[in-house]
Amino acid sequence: MSILNFLALYAAQLALSLPLNSPLLESYDYIVVGGGPAGLTVANRLSEDPHVNVLLLEAGPADSGELNIALPGMIGHEIGSRYDWNLSTTAQTSLNGAVRTVPQGRGLGGGTLINGMLWNRGGVGDYDAWVQLGNEGWSWEDLLPYFIKSETFTPVTSEELALQLSIEADLNVHGFDGPVQVSFPHYMWNSSAILFDALNELGVPTAYDPNTGQVAGASFLPLNLHPDMQTRSTARTAYYDPITARPNLWVSTGQYVTQVIFDGKQSNLNAVVGQPEDSTSHGQGLSPDTSKSIYGGGALPISFQNPAIAQAPPVKRRYSSPLWLWVTRLLKRRQQRSGPPLPARDTPGSRAVGVEFASNSLSPRQTVAASREVILAAGALHSPKLLMLSGVGPAAELERLGLPVHLDLPGVGSNLQDHGQVWCWYPYHNPDYANPTMLTANETYADDAWSDYWANRTGPLTSSAIDGVAFPSLPLIVNGSTRIADMAAAQSPEQYLPGDTDPTVLAGFARQLPLLVDALSDHSRAGYEIINANDGALTVGNMRPLSRGTVTLNSSEPFDPPIIDPRYGSNPVDGQLLVAATRFNERLLNTDALSQLEPEQMLPPAGSTDAELLTYISTKMQTEYHLAGTCAMLPQELGGVVSPELLVYGTSNLRVVDSSIMPLLPAAHLQAVVYGVAEKASNTMAWSSKDAC
């Protein structure tokens, strides 16, 4: 590095260290769209190279370490808040026409701000299935180094507790110097161990460490949790806060990307591009201040919790000091020399040259250029939406809305999958066992819990309501019956898909179907999940959904929400699997172990017929917050949208990196998977950049 470059970087750090929402340059090497776990991972890893400039644009605000986010015991309180996109599905035909809410994280940290914090990766067979669908390099063994790279794992410190809750970490599959803190709470609900005994009584084994890739059993899952502070480790606290001093990483919140701009292509005519001199930041949030944070480091000032401040309109900010102007000129000069555009792969393809963005639907559109790559990390609902707004997607759908068609990719927005879940309620009546509802129903208990937390970071507020879970195989719970798997195997691929499904998307599902049958038939693979809330709720979630949905556009207006149609329950195999799961719950209630908790079968009611259970399921089925598959990593002839390098087909430098690329859902909660995918993608991009230089 030259003396001039060194002085520029040093001056930048002294002057401002690029605080959140610093003024933007006209052009960057990389632009990342979306500040969730995928986007922040990619931005962090790309900016490790001091010779490139990286911009991340996030539509939501930066959080300020609110207790509802930080404390595991407050999980769920921010759903429906400003950190949630507050989206809903269309009327679901198979759910009696009901509309379901679809919580999705909106803010710097994305879903890691509001999710359930459970940390698991899925099974070996889940990723081997990705390979069988045409994705070499995406097996369990290929992904494991990136799972490891993402985490700093802290085992349970109490041997007694580890024995009681059947926790036995395999240190060979964990990382110890990664960004995300992964650990166990200082308090664990005593009913979980009894549930494990009940599961063992019925033959469900214990998966002592489910992150080995062997998940078909009962497990006490770790959380994305700081082991000392007992606070949530979000994508922001993990991947952004420690590197805010990097002079080559710009992060701007409150910025909604409206389209990707392609070289020589017509833009979405709904866009009104602002002038370059107007391209100042309209972000929400402040730069990290560790002094007042509940996180104990790397959180935003606690004063930002003031509702009057939090709801204030965005303010334009310009820095015009001579030092800042000098730094900007040097950084721009350095950027111009930072590296050549990446060469095209195989065929030249369309080239993304930048993005357009705005802070809201009434503000002027602004543009910023990308000299190397644009990376979409906006999630399974917004990444396909953004592609379609940019002219990439099903041609007929784009033409219907008057959008230019740059690339006809029928798979964009198709293949939507979710782990549909059904709440089952068997309240425990044994008063000797505390449960999470006491935090709101028992004032004395709640006061003691807060005292324990503030005094020494212990007590029930350090624990999620959901800790012990199970991922039984389907053959185990149906006593070896093959009826449900046979039902799936007998289907024709088009039988339960919409009649207008594109032939390539249909071909893709035809390739998925036998892999799903294999998973449903395998004693060693998870068929569904039992989600234990420690109060008598034993929710069942389908890990092998056959129903497929879509994400489409409401209009060509970027700020309109997408049309979300998961088509929950449209494939009858999903309902039959959940009937079997609720029947197994009934067997659990009658075990010697679980009877200690004195459960009462309330919902679904005791004595229900299978038909009545199906009716109950159609009434209660909802999202498990694991939406995926809408920009699938599949061959293009199978409805794929991205290659195994996560490049959008027909483009040379546009990638998608988030849960939308998953061709099949793994049997897991998705945050750990998304981090691993993003770490792997970042490594691919870094090598591509080196090859180009």
N, C-alpha and C positions, 0 to 999 in steps of 0.2 A: 504494500500500500504506500502511495506517495505521501510526502509531507503535507501536500495540499489536501488530499483526501482525509488524512488523519486529523488535520486541523478542523476540517468541515464537520467531521463526525464528533469530534470532541466539543466543538462549539455548539453543535446541535444538542448534545447532552447537557451542557452547561446552561444553554438558553432555555430550552423547554422540554427536552427529552421526549419530544413528540407526544404531548398529552393526548388523551382521548379527544377526538374531534378537532385535531389540528387542521389548519388550512391545507387544502389538497393541491397537489401538483397537477399538471395537465395530463401527465402520462406516467404509467407504472409498468414494470416488467410483468407483474402478476396482479390480477384483480380477483379476489375471492368474494363471492356473493353469499352471505349468510354467516352469522357469528355463533352458531351452535357448536356441538362437539366436533363435527367434521371440519367446519370452516376454520375454527380457531386452531385446530391441530395443523391443518395445512398451512395457515398463515404463519404459525410459529416455526414450523420446520423449513418452509421456504425462506423465511427471513434469517435463518441461521447463516445463510450465505450473505456476507456483507456487501457483495457486489451486485445484488439485485434489490429493487424496491418493491414492496408488497403493500397493496391496499385491500383492506377488508371492509365491506359495507354491510351493516346490519340494520334491519328495519325497526327493531325494537329498541328499548332503552337499556342503559346499564343499570343493574340493580345496585342497591346500597347496603347490602348485607342485612336486609330485613329478617327478623326472627322467623317469619313464616317460611322464608327460603332456607335460612341457615340451619335451623334445628330439625333433626329427623322426626322428632315428636310432633312437628307441625306440618308434616307432609300432607298435601292436598289443599291447604288453605289458600294457595295462590292460583289454583285452577279457577278460571273465570276472571282473573285480575288483568292488569295491564301487561303482565308477563305471559299472557295466553292470547293466541290469535282469536279465540272465541268463535270457532267454526262449528258448523253443523252439517250433517249429511242431508241428502235428499230423503224423502219418504221411502222407507225400506219395505218393499213389497212383502218379503218373507217375515217381517216383524210387525205385521198387521198395520202397515202404513205409518209406523212411528218414525219420527226423526230422532237421531242420536247426536249428542254433542261429541265433538272430536277435539279434546284439548291438545294443543300444540304449543311448545315453548316459543316465546317471542321476546327476545332480549339477548344481551351479550352473555352467552352461555346456553341459549336455546333451551331444549328440553331438559338439560341438566339443572335448570332453575326450579322446575316444578315436578320432576318425575319422582318415582318411588324409591330411587337410590339403590335398587337391587343390582348386584354386579355379577353377572355370569355370561358365559360366552357361547353356550350351545354345545352340541355334540360333534364328534369327529365326523360322523356320517352326514351331518348337515352340510359341511363344506366340501366333502367328497362329492356330494350331489351337485354342487356348483360346478365342479370340474366335469362331471358327466354331462352337464348342459353346455359344455364347450368352453369352459374357462380355465385353461391351464394356468397353473401358478396360484390358484385360490383354494387349495386344499387346507385341511386343518394344520398340517405341518408347515405349509407356506405361511399361514397367518399367525401361527403361534409366536414367532419372534416379535411381531408387531403388537400382539396382545400384551406380551411381556414388556415391551418398550414403553407402553402407555402408562404403566402403573408403578407406584411405590406401595408395595403390599406389606402390611403389618399383621402378623398372626395374632391370634387370641393370646393374651399374656397370662391368663389363668389356666393352668392345666386342669384344675377341677371343673371349670366351666367348659373347657373344650371337651372333656370326657362326658359331661352331662348332656351336652348338645351335639355330640358326635361330630365335632369339627376336627379335622386332621389334615392340615395343609400340606400339599406336595410342593415343596419349595422349588422344585425343578421347573415348574410351569408359571412361576410368578416373577415379577420384576421388583427391583428394590431401589431404583433411582429414576423412575418415570415421573411425569407431571401429575397424574391423578393419584390422590391419596386413597388407598383402598384398605379398609380395616373393619373391625367389629365394634359394635356399641359397648359402652360400659355397663349397660343394663340389658337384660334379655328376659322376655316374658316367660314365666315358668310353665305355661301351658304348652309351649312348643315342644319341649322334651316329651311330654305325654302324647302329643300327636305323633311324634316319631315312633314311639313305642307301639301305638295303634297301627301305624302303617307297617311296621315290621311284623306285627301280629298277623297281618293279612298277606304277608309275603313281599311287600315292597322293600327293597334293600335300602341301605343308607349309602348315599354318595358322599363320602367324607369330604372330598374336595371336588365340587362339580366343575371347577375350572380346568380340570385335567382333560375334559372332552368326553367323560363318561358321566352322563347326567341322569340316567334313568333310575331315579331313586329319590329319597328324602334328603334335603340339604338345608343347612343354615347358611344362607348366602351372606357374603360380606357386602358392605355398602361403599359407595364413594364418599368416604367419611374421613376427616382428619383425626388421627388416633389420639392426639393430645387435646385439642380444642373440642372434639366431638361436634364438629360442624360439617356441613355439606361441602364436599370438594367439587366445585362446578367446573365447567370447561373454562370459564373466565379465570377463576382463581388458580387453575392448574396450568393453562396454556397461555394466558395473556398477562396477568398481573406480574409474574416474575420477570417479564421481558419488556416492560413498558419503556425502558431506557434505550431500546434498540432504535437507532436513528433511521432505519430503513423499513420500518413497519408503521403504516398508518391505519388506524382503526376509527371508523366513523359510524356512530349509531344514529338512529332516527332517519336512516336513508333507505328508501324503498326502491330497489332496482326494478325498472319498468320494462327493459328489454336489453338483450345483447345486440350489439351492432356488428354487422358483418361487412367486410371489405367489398365495396361495389354493389351492395344490395340495398333495396328499398327498405326503409324503416316502417314500423307501425305508425300509421298516419295519425293515431290518437296522441302521439308524442309531440310536444312542443318544446324544442330544444332551447335552453337558455344560452346566453352568451358566455364565452369563457371567463369574462371578468366577474360573472355572477357565481362562479363555482366555489362558493364558500360553504363551510360546514353548517348544518342545521342539527347537530346531534343532541341527544338527550343523555344526561349523565355527566359525571365529572371524572377527573383522573384519580387513580387509586391513592388513598390516604390510609396508611396502616395504623395510625395512632388511635382511631376511635372505633375500630371495627370489631364486631363480634368474632370475625374470622381470626383475629389475632395477626393478621398480615395480609395485605393485598386486597382489601375490600375498599369500596367507595365510602366517602364520609357518611357517618350515621345521620348527619343533619339533613341529608337528602331524603330522609324518610318523611320529612314534613310534607303533608299533602299539598300545601300551597306551592311549595317549591317543585314537588314531583310533577304537578299538573301544569306548571307554567309553560307558556308557548315557547317553542324553540327560538333561540336568539342567534342572529348572525354574529360571528366573531371573526375579526381580522387581527392578525399580528403584523404590525408595521414598523417595529423597531429596526434600526439599522442593522443590529446583530442578526435578527431573524431574516431580514431581506438578504443579507450576505450569505447566511447559511442556505437559504432557499436557492440562491443562484448557484452555489457550489454543488448542492445536491442535484439540481437539474443537470448541471454539466456532467456530474458523475453518472447520472442516470443515462445520459445520451451515449456514454461510453461503456455501459454496464454489460452489454452482450448483444449478440445478433438475435433476430427472431428465430424461433425454432423452425427447423426444416419440416416440411410436410411428410407424413407417413404414407407409404404405398402410393396413394393418389393425392394430388394437391389438395382437394377438398376446399370447402368454404373456410375463410379465415376470420375469426372473431377479432375485431380491432378495438373493442371497448364496450362500455355499458352506458346506458342512460339511467338516471335516477332522479328521485324527487323526495322531499320530506313528507308531502301529502298530495292529495289529488288536486288541490288548488294552486300549489306552488309550481314555479317554472321547472321544466325538465332541464337537467344538466347532463353533460357527458364527460367521461374521463376515458382516456385511451389505455390500451394494454398492448405492449410490444411483444410479449411472449405468449401468455395464456390467460384465459378466463376460466375460472373454476366455479361451478354452481354447487353450493352446499346449503341449499334452502330447504331441504327436507322432501319427504315423499309427496307432499301436496303442492309445495310452491316451486320446486325445481321443474316438474313437468309443465306447470302453469307458465313459468317464465320462458321455457323453451317454445311453447306454443305462441306466446305473445311476441316472440322473436322470429316467428316464421318457420319453426322446426316442429313438425308433428304431423298428424293425419291431414292430408291435403284437403279432403272434403270438409273437415271440421274448420280448418283455417279459412277456406274460401267462403264458407257459410257466414263467417263473421267479418268478411272483408279484409282479412289479414293477408299480407304477401306470403307466398309459399317459397321459402328458400330450400328447404329439405323436406321431402315427403317421408316421414318416419311414422308409420301407423302405430308403433308400440308406445309412443309417448303418451303417458296418462293411462295406459292399459296395465293389466296384471296387478292391480291394487290388491294387497293382501293385508290382513290383520289377524291377530290372535283374538278372535271374538270370545268374550268371557261372560259367564252367567253367575250372578250373586246367589248364594244359597245361605240360609240363615237358620242356625241351630244354637240359640243362645245358651251359654254356660251359666249354671245356677249355683255352682259351688263357690261360696264367698271367700274361700281360702286362696283363690287364684285371682290375682289382679288382672285387669284388662284395660286396653287403651281408652275405652269409653269413659273410664273414671277420670280422665284428665279434663273432661268437660262436664261430667255429671256429679262429681264429688269435689266440692270446693276445698275441703281439707287436704284431700289427696293431691289436688292440683297445686295448692300452695306448697306442700312438702316437695313436690316434684320440682317446682321452680327454685326452691331453696337449695335442693341438692344440686341442681344444674349450676347455679351461680356460685355456689360454695366450692365445688370440686369437680364439675363436669361429669357428674354421675346421675343416675336416676332415669326414670322412664322417658324424659324428654330427649335423651341421647339415642333412643331406639325408635325405629320405625314400627308402626302397628303391625306391619307385615315383615316377618323375619324368616321363620321356618316355612319352607315350601316343599313341594314334591313334584317330580316329573315322572309319573308312572308310565310304563309301556301299556299300550292298548291290550295286547294279548294277556297280560297279567290280570287286568281288572275284569276281563270277560272270561276268565278261566280257560284260556286257549282257544276260544271261539274265533273263527275267521270270518264271521258273518259281515262285519262292517268293512273289513278289507276287501272281501269278495264283492261287496256292493260297489265299492270304488272301482275295483278291477273290471267290473262288468259294464261300466259306463263307456259311452263313446265321448270323445273329448268335447264335441260341440253340444252335448245334450243339455247342459245347464249353463252354457254361456249365452249372452245375448245373440239374437239372430243376425245382427249386423257386425259381429266380430270380424275383424280383418283376418284373411287367411293366414298371414304370418303369425299373428297373435294366437290364433287357433292352433297352428303348428307348434308354437312354443308350449302351450298348455298340454298338447298331446305328448310332448317330451317330458313334461313335469309329472304327469299323472302316474306313470309306473314307478317313479321315484317316491311319490307320496304313498302309493300302495306298499312299496317296500318298507317305508318308515312305519306305517300302520301295522305291519305284520311282524316287525322285529322286536323280540323280547328285550333287546339291549338298547333300544332307542325310545326316547320320550314320545308319548302320544298326546298327552295333555298335561296341564299343570293344576295342582291344588294350591291355591293362594290363601294362606292361613292368616287371618287378621287378629287372632288371639282373643276374640270375644265371642266366638261361635260362628263367625262368617267363614265358610269354606268355599270360596269362589272357585269355579272350574273354568280354565281357559284352554281353548283348542290350539295345540301346537302344530297341527297338520291341516290347516284349512284348505278345502277344495274350492270354496266360493272365491270368485274373482270379480273385482269391481273396476271402476274407472274414475279418473279425475279429468274433467273437461272445463272449458271456459264458459263463464256466464256471458261474457261480451268481450270486445276488443279493448275495453277500458282496463288498464292494469290494476286499478285499485278495487275493482269488483272482486269479491271472494270467488274461489273456484267452485265448481259443482262437484261435490264429493259423493260418490255412490259406491260404497263398499260392497253392496249387494249381500249383506250379512244373511247367512242361512239359505242362500239361493241354491246351493248344492246340498241335497238331503243327507249326504254322508256327515256333514258337519253337525247336524241336529242329532243324528244317531250316536255319534261319538259323545256328545254332551249328555245324552240320555244315559249312556253307559257310565259316564263320569258321576252323574248325580246318584245313580244306583250304588256306585261304589262308596259315595259319601254315606249313604244309609248303612252300609256294612260297617264303615268306620265308627259310626255312632254306637253300634252294638258291640264293639270290642271291649274287652275287660279294661284295657288301658284308658280309652276315652271316656268310659262310663264314670271315671273318677271326677270328671269335670261337670257331670250332671247335665248333659246337653238335652235340649228340647227340640224336636224336629218341627220347625215352623214353616219354612219355605224352601223348596216346594213341600206341600203338606204330606204327612205320612199317608201311605196307602194309595198314592197317585198311580194311575195306570201310565203306560208308556205314552199313550196319546195325550194324557193330561200333562205329562212332563214336557212333551214337545210344545204344548200350548204355553206352559210356564216359560220355557226357553225362549220362545218367540217374543214373550213379553219382557224378558229381562236381559236378553243378549245385548251387549254393548262393546265398545272398543276396549282393548287392553293397552291402548296407546302405542301400539307397535306397527304403525302403518309403513308399508314398504312396497317395493317392486315396480314402481311406475316409470322408471327409466332403466329398465332391466338390463343387466349385463348378460346378454345372450347374443348368439349370432343374429345378424340382421334378418335372415330368412326365418327366424323363430320369434320375430317380433321384438328383437333386441334394439336397444337405443344406444348403448355404449359397448365398446370393446373391452377385453380384459385389461387394457390399459386405462379404461374409464374415459376414453375419448368418444365423443358423440360421433356416430357414423356420419360420414360425409363432411366432417370438419377436420382441420389439421391441428387445432389448438384450443378446443372447447371441451372441458371435462365436467363430469358430474361426480361428486364425492359425497354421498350421504346414504341413508337407508333406501332411497329410491332405486339404487343399482342392484339391490339384492334380488336375484332371480327367484329364490325360494326363501321363505322365512326360516331362520334357525329356531330351535327350541330354546329360546332365551329371551330375557329382557334385553333391549337392543343397545343400550348406551355403550357397554363394553365392546360390542361388535362394531359399532360405528367408529369408535376410537381406533380399533385395530385396522379397519378398512382405510381410514384416513391416514394412519401412519404408513401403511403400505403404499397408498397412492402418493403420499409426499415423497417417499423414497423413489418411486418411479419417476416423478417429475424432476427430482434433483438429478438423477442420472441422465434424463433426457436433456436437461439444461447443460450438463457437462459435455454431453456428446455434441451439442450445438456450438460449443465454444472452440 
